[in-house]
């Protein structure tokens, strides 16, 4: 079922143009292989769609998982987003990478699903008491730590901690962090979800600082050493 | 000689600092601040580490069978639409 919401459309309007042709003077951001695959799909060679989507599968799932926080719902939303991309491929006008367009569709799909199922919960508890008088987020942990190496991501424990930290963010903060830091969108691309660049930066700051605070206990070395016990390296 | 900056101002800009979305003048003031403030340096380095970790492909894995189920669903849709 394709769902619609009152506040968003399922498809990022900024990336569309009837006929899918690039506007004169607009530089296409689609690489030649993607262009070829898109043309093949539009000509009826539907099997080419798999080839087009396969490199984006993880990014699409991440976009929906980060917002919905439930693997089954996220997979459902990811599938719906990919089906919508297929149905609307002729409208893709190539002013962004295909993966960017697809991830934005997935993000919108997940947000609409979240609203529809009335599962949007405010996670303001983390914010409370951590704002200064002007409402700015104040870091709560100032301990220095050893940087967590990427190898530590092989441990289920750290991956779960990252997921929990992500889940602690409000949907609007999570959305921005996922697009910018997980999907590696630019600030401008992230703003295509329908907010201004300034709002992207403000939300990103809050999201990153909260993520850091949420992961801070393990940053004392336990993620790196693999030891279960909490290693106290703080000077107090 | 660069103008001093408070810890609160540094926290407000730490994300923009990582994204290189600040002026050279503000960058210089923040750099000077980091030299003498361990707390703000910890905030900066921890935030940088978080950004690097969540962007790593190993951080979030696809569920087993995701691709198979996706393309089965796509094939079903194509069949329903009479395109196969």
Interface residues (C-beta under 8 A of the other chain):
Chain A: X44 X46 X49 X50 X53 X54 X57 X58 X61 X62 X65 X71 X75 X78 X79 X82 X83 X86 X132 X136 X137 X138 X139 X141 X142 X143 X144 X145 X147 X148 X150 X153 X154 X159 X162 X163 X166 X177 X181 X182 X184 X187 X201 X204 X205 X208 X209 X211 X212 X215 X216 X219
Chain B: X8 X11 X12 X14 X15 X16 X18 X19 X21 X38 X39 X41 X42 X43 X45 X46 X47 X49 X50 X51 X52 X53 X54 X55 X56 X57 X58 X59 X60 X61 X62 X63 X66 X67 X69 X70 X71 X73 X74 X77 X78 X83 X84
